[in-house]
């Protein structure tokens, strides 16, 4: 069960890292690599995907008209994980 940032396990991705957490019909992708928003400051970027693997807007998590949110610290990511848990009514499972 994934409840906050410290529960995440990261895998190599490009020149950085990636973690994907499944919340029911949604997947939350957390990345930090050379082209992610905030990487140069040591920060993370997230995106939410639907069950078909499509980027989606998630009210309260991403901004209207945007499917990616960057410049996030570990605490910000923990808050997003908690919101995903509430929105999906599902415990997060590491992918």
N, C-alpha and C positions, 0 to 999 in steps of 0.2 A: 504494500500500500504506500503510495506516494502522498505525503501530506505537506511537505515543504522542501525548499531547495536542498537542504542537507540530505534528503532521502534519494536524490537523483543520482543515477549512474551515467557517466558520459562516455561516449565512444569517439574515436578520432573522426574528424570530418575536414577535408581539405587541409588547411594549415591550423586547424583549431579543434573544437569539440562540438558534439551534438547529443541531445537527449530527447527522446520522444516518450510521452506519457499518454496512455489511452484512458479516456473518460467516457464510457458508454459509446455513443455514436461519434464522439469527437476525439481528435488527437491534438495534443499540444506539443509543438516542436520548440525546443530551446536550443539556441546555437550561439557560438562565439567563434568567429573565424575572420580571416582577412577582409572580407567584404561585408560582414554583418554590421548593422547599425550599432555603434558604440564600442566595437572591438578595440579600437586604438586606445580607449580609456579603460579597457578591462571589463567592459559591460556586455550584457547579453541582449539577444533579439529573440522574440517569440512570434509564432504564427499558429493559427488554429485551422485545422482541416476537418471537413465533414467525413461521413462514412464512405463517400466516393473518392476521397483523397483530394478534394478541391479546397483551395484557400477560401476561408469565409471570414466575414466580419462577425465579431462576437461582442454585442453590446456590453459595456462595462469592462471590456478587456482591450479591444482594439477600437480605434476611432472610426467614426462614420466615414465610409468611402476608402478605408484602408484595411488591409488584411495582415499587416506586419507592424509590430511595435518594437522599437529598439531602445537603446540607452537605458537598460534595466539593470539594477544591481541585484544581489542575491535576495534581499528583502522584498524587492518589487516582484521578483519571480515567485517567491513564496506566496505573496498576496494573490497573484494570478492563479497559482495552483489551487488555493482555497476557493477562489471564485469559480474555477472550473468544476470543482467538487460540488459546489452549491448549484450551479447551473445544470449540471448533468445528473445530479443525484447518484453519482457513481464514485467509488474509490478509484483513485488513479493507479494504473498498472503500467510498470515500466515496459517499454517495447524493446 
